[in-house]
Amino acid sequence: MSAFLDYGSDAVLMKDLTGDNWRLKDYVARGGYEALKTILKDRIAPEQVLAEIKGSGLRGRGGAGFPTGMKWSFMPAAAPEKYVVCNADEGEPGTFKDRDILRFNPHMVIEGMIIAAYVMGCARGYNYIHGEIWEVYERCEEALDEARAAGFLGQRIMGSDFSFELFNHHGFGAYICGEETGLLESLEGKKGQPRYKPPFPANVGLYGKPTTINNVETFACVSLIIKNGSQWFLGLGKGNAGGTKLFSVSGDVERPGNYELRLGTPFAKLLEMAGGVRGGRKLKAVIPGGSSSPVLPGEIMMATDLDYDSIAKAGSMMGSGAVIVMDETRCMVRCLARLSEFYHEESCGQCTPCREGTGWLAHLMHRIEHGEGRPGDIETLDRVAHNIMGRTICALGDAAAMPVRSFVKHFRDEFVYHIEHHRCQVADHV
Amino acid sequence: MSETVVDKSGWLNLEINGKPVQMPPGSTVMEAAQASKVFIPHFCYHKKLSLVASCRMCLVQVEKLPKPVPACATPVSEGMKVWTRSEAAIAAQQSVMEFLLINHPLDCPICDQGGECQLQDLSVGYGKGYSQFKESKRVVAGKDMGSLVSAAEMSRCIQCTRCVRFTDEIAGKMELGMIWRGDRAEITPFVSETVESEISGNMIDLCPVGALTSKPFRYKARNWELSRRKSVSPHDALGANLIVQLRRNQVVWVKPLENEAINECWLADRDRFSYEALNSESRLTKPLVKKDGALIEADWQEALPLAAARLKNIIERDGSDSLGVLISPHATLEEATLMARLARALDCDNIDYRLRQQDFSHTDKASQVFWLGMPIAEVSQLKAALFIGSFLRHDQPLLAARVRQAAKRGAAISSLHSAPADWLMPMAREKVVSPSQLAQALAALVVAAHRETKAAQSLPAALQDVTPTEEDMALVRSLLNAPEKAAIFLGSFAQQHEQAALLHTLAQRLADITKAKIGVLPEAANSVGLALAGIQPQKNGLNVKAMLEAPRKAYVLLNAEVPFDVAQGNTARSAMRQADFVLSLSPFKPSAEDVLPDIVLPISPFTETSGTFINMEGRVQSFHGAAPPLDETRPGWQVITALAGLLNQPFAETTPEAVRASSINSAAENATARLSNQIGEALSAMPKKATAVERIAGVSMYHADPLVRRASSLQRTVLAQSPKAAMNAALASRLGLKKSAAVRIRQGKNENAVTAELPWVCDERLPADTVRFDMAHPLTAGFDVCGEFHLEAAS
């Protein structure tokens, strides 16, 4: 277990975790719930806490990287009923960081949600947990019981005027329920389908009430910011983006797993921590931010730092921090076919471009992969992907289209080879 | 119509395709485009349904926004600049059309929707003549949505979910849903695996493709082969506006004519599908004359003089009081007016249209006419309403849809009734009591209102002993909490009740104290019209009940069928059988074998004659004949005019225009003042609770009038199922029904005995010692609604 719990020397969220010290007493021993105590005992005004979050440069860790403080400030102050929701529906292929946070440090998320609820004036919160990680759900239930028993949740927390109830809810594994409004629909007991925005959840969210949804890792950062100050957190990162980031490294590396790094660490360092490319092979390509972010050729990636702006400049996205490493033996056509099949499977079917487009892409990729590609297929692929992008209700359409466009852009020769020779270039030449 | 002046202060200025337009805040780009007469293609958007913005066909370009946005769901803002036909907008629209078509079968040549298909129309403007989609297309299995809506070709569905939203938002019960995901998503019924709504046909209009089509109309004709005529629905008193569509002079399809004040863009299923009766085998095409106990076809030259002669003979022999005239409240104003005029010319005042009424004490002398008490559209704006004895969904399905909208906006809707009902809307309070306790329960509300308002009027002596419950107080408070926006409605069950006058008086008192409006929900298409025209005893004539209980020597039935259309089925049957002569004017062959008229004259149904109905809000709606009369049928007004001539009582009018003008003139005389629900009855003592088992009788909605009874597809719906006897378990066990699936119901003695065996069902929501079985169905029409009956287990 220890191999998987080595998050690196930069770790602050995952520091000192052994896999067994997740309980409340352990968390408190590590200084847990002190931030909450300080806020409630010293009666720090919500505006002041919000200012700290804003000053820390914390950006959403779920994928979009939206400044968290600003998101919280969108919540209408006067609304009598408001919700805070944790998005633990971690379904992006390649991403497995939230599972570790909840499994090994659940109270850090709970404390973050309590503070968030305090800032935004929410009386109720939900933690929506991915359906396939039942063990994590059960652990979170235990952690909530502990927090309730210790008086960190419930009525008049620690003798203050602030009351907050928190509940866990487990989904059933639909990728689309990780989209925040799809998550809310599912939480309400309906079919998980994203809502059209506007109105945004900050105005019309869960049960029609103002709601803020943040990622697990985002909430986990909150107590550290309050405890150590916004400047400390900002200093951990790079530029205007503060903090460390968990990267889930998978694919062709020696030691796949989660690594916590300061934002701005070079990718080469992460690859080194993960033991380098498996078997000493050549690095071919990296998907730096989960399956929906554009793929980058290995040489570009090796020259890129891991922070929002650097990855964007390189032509991809920080996303959820899921780094998928592919070595020279990987057929990019096959990789894309697999990804397209995933998005075809997971499209909710609500809006036309995504419903029809993801199926079309999957069909095309299946044919090309199986040596049945036809001249013009690559152009059609690119055109279909282009026609999906920016025209759908939620980001799943873009998520399905971006890999297609980037794989075709960077590895067009492999696609051409498949179509012309009806077989795989990699198998023939590597 | 005078132009209403709109205050546009605070409206937002924007531009659509360079043209300035002003819109109130909260409007959408789609509405702004409609206001400036710019068409934006769309599929999922519908003005009466919630926004989902899922088809993406209405993507438009907006200045400063990086991506195209759906016009239907994008709110307008000050200074916004929208382009619906720019390069970027058209590119987005064309790409969506390409996606919509890749899995669509493109089987337009064999698709019923061909020629009236939104997808087909828009694909001309936004699609291409060829497709780059070379994969195999999706196939979706057909679904069973009942006898009205065909869902056999679900591969054509483009997942716009209009039908799903319709069932949920308008019909009140989510009978359809979209299961599975992605391009495997399918629309399917899932609650009871078919569609049971009484307004389900609207889905056919809503479906923008050929996925949901009309089952009866399937493969009957192409859209461009049809001619279209405006008409008015002859069923309930809403008077829904119709577009009757004909092929070779035969009505083959009926669609709504949009009228925001009446039916909006909807139709109830019976408005839409009852046309099947018009073309059915049961249409009468030649006069029938009874010879040796059987009805034989005759020509007009024989039948009409014979009818006149026999009427004349009886009047000469037994006096004009020996004649009784029963007129259906579904008859046109013209027919009824002329028929009443003829009867009165013959010195007969035994005329009535109130065929299902039992208590006439408040309507016999009064010159006032009961009506909705407000414009139909106002019902949607109510904040609180109490329905007394109303089968609203079955009696006025589209009014129920309006009430549902009010309820969804938070209106407190309550019901006081003897029959538990599924209202398919959030109900504030529902009180169910036995028929004999209905007045008592209403009186409790009156007392509650007295207490709640500390009313100055002292409590009438009749109400001194009535004690309201906390529930009653709460119901009254819900009315008081909605000043100017509260209403109390008397439904068909209250009007047909033996104590209708008392119920009306109590309701009026409750309305007076709570300052709620009082409305009556008239039973049939022309109930208000015939009341205005005075189609009831004016001097000393007999009302329908008296006419039947003291049998006449001769009866004239206008569009009315005995025993189906009367409350006293048993009494009526016996009266008809005793009579020397029964003349029926009807579009249909008689269906009750045991009460055959002596002469039947074939008159035109509403599609084959001009006519006028006056609806529940007092709106006069005239229509022309949509089709020529079938074979030898003739418009009712012509037949009555001819009959009057033969009886030496000729009418001055000779044209349909003249008949209409004089009928409307006499009905409309002082109409505004006469439309009133205020009655001056004094409060009598509260009735005692009945000791015997009481019957609760509704009118089965697909048996309510001659037309629906013969509409074959409607007859195959779940709602048209033959009646069951419903009662609670205690009564069932007392009757020893445990081992028996059916209950035998008996009424009357000897030759007047009538029996029926009905399957019984347990309904614990029914009041104790009551049994519900509906009237107007062949199995139950022969019973008097009131009067003793006997229940026993069927062997």
Contacts between the chains, C-beta under 8 A, distances in Angstrom:
chain1	res1	chain2	res2	distance
A	174	B	181	7.5
A	176	B	181	7.6
A	191	B	177	7.7
A	191	B	178	7.3
A	196	B	51	6.8
A	196	B	52	6.7
A	196	B	53	4.0
A	196	B	54	7.8
A	196	B	70	7.2
A	196	B	73	5.0
A	198	B	75	6.9
A	344	B	182	6.0
A	344	B	183	7.4
A	345	B	181	7.6
A	345	B	182	6.7
A	346	B	181	7.1
A	346	B	182	7.2
A	347	B	181	6.4
A	347	B	182	3.8
A	347	B	183	7.3
A	348	B	181	5.4
A	348	B	182	7.0
A	348	B	185	7.8
A	349	B	159	6.4
A	349	B	178	6.9
A	349	B	180	7.0
A	349	B	181	4.9
A	349	B	182	4.6
A	349	B	183	6.6
A	349	B	184	7.1
A	349	B	185	3.3
A	350	B	52	7.3
A	350	B	54	4.8
A	350	B	159	7.5
A	350	B	161	8.0
A	350	B	178	8.0
A	350	B	185	7.8
A	351	B	53	7.5
A	351	B	54	4.4
A	351	B	55	7.2
A	351	B	56	5.5
A	352	B	54	7.1
A	352	B	55	5.5
A	352	B	56	5.0
A	352	B	57	7.5
A	352	B	96	5.4
A	352	B	99	4.9
A	352	B	100	5.7
A	352	B	158	7.4
A	352	B	159	7.7
A	353	B	56	5.9
A	353	B	95	7.0
A	353	B	96	6.3
A	353	B	99	5.4
A	354	B	182	8.0
A	355	B	99	7.7
A	355	B	159	6.6
A	355	B	182	5.9
A	355	B	183	5.3
A	355	B	185	6.7
A	356	B	99	3.8
A	356	B	100	7.0
A	356	B	102	5.6
A	356	B	103	6.2
A	356	B	183	6.1
A	357	B	99	5.8
A	358	B	182	6.3
A	358	B	183	7.4
A	359	B	103	7.6
A	359	B	138	7.8
A	359	B	182	6.5
A	359	B	183	3.9
A	360	B	99	7.8
A	360	B	102	6.2
A	360	B	133	6.5
A	360	B	135	6.9
A	363	B	135	4.1
A	364	B	135	7.5
A	367	B	135	7.8
A	374	B	134	7.3
A	376	B	132	7.6
A	380	B	132	5.5
A	387	B	95	3.7
A	387	B	98	7.2
A	387	B	99	7.2
A	390	B	66	7.4
A	390	B	67	4.0
A	390	B	68	7.1
A	391	B	56	5.7
A	391	B	59	6.2
A	391	B	67	7.1
A	391	B	68	6.3
A	391	B	92	5.8
A	391	B	95	6.9
A	391	B	96	7.0
A	392	B	56	7.2
A	393	B	53	6.4
A	393	B	54	6.4
